[in-house]
């Protein structure tokens, strides 16, 4: 089985056997949400990058004997040209991408993140934050209940707005007013023990804390890494102070702006939910899609 998560910034591939054992994984930055905030559409350049990423993945791993489950998220949920974009990808890649709802995205993300957190010795309930390219999901997950809320804000969309740090914080705090009902519902349940942060920005920050670069990134080292607010601020300042070449070494080529935006978002989410630290987990929607497709969750 191959699971593909076509996010608004990154396209992620994961292959596993019938028991869910990982065989191969890969990801590429495609920025599907490029210019979406201004045009309302998935641009042709973004679609070409997605198709090129699929071709590159196929050159590294033989898709032929495997069933494929591919999903697309917020950029495609809101794009005015969604149907046209999906037809283009089907024609170019022979893969039928299913646009899933925000609720399904949150559910599948929680399945994978919670499983990984438990494997790291953590106990529920959790808050799970998935910072995406065009949307972000905040999830309350216990052994008995999962509730979530999706905000149409993500690192690609916010980076393209070109807001300074202070204006970005103001923008986020205004958007967070939408979280009132979710926060009220969560407050009626057992208090979360751990705030889990998943997706590229938090895991990149955790990798930097662990002394890793983009090229020697290790999911095994990152999973379970703790990040307090002071550490996130320190790493934010470290990235911001570097030149472009130095940034690319740490965060990956042309990803530094996204990681910096994600750092501000992470800090604001932590402050809103009154947590001083989070736990980075590098298992999210892609892994949840795989587990569900294999009937393992």
Secondary structure, DSSP 8 states (H G I E B T S, - for coil): -EEEEE-SSEEEEEEE-TT--EEEEEEEE--TTTTHHHHSS--HHHHHHHHHHHHHHHHHS--TTS-EEEEE-HHHHH-TTHHHHHHHHHHHH----EE--HHHHHHHHHHHHHHHHHHTT--S-EEEEEE-SS-EEEEEE-SS-EEEEEES--HHHHHHHT--HHHHHHHHHHHGGGGHHHHHHHHTS---SEEEEESHHHHHHHHHHTT--STT--HHHHTTEEEEHHHHHHHHHHHHHS-HHHHHHHH-TT-HHHHHHHHHHHHHHHHHTT-SEEEE----HHHHHHHHHTT--
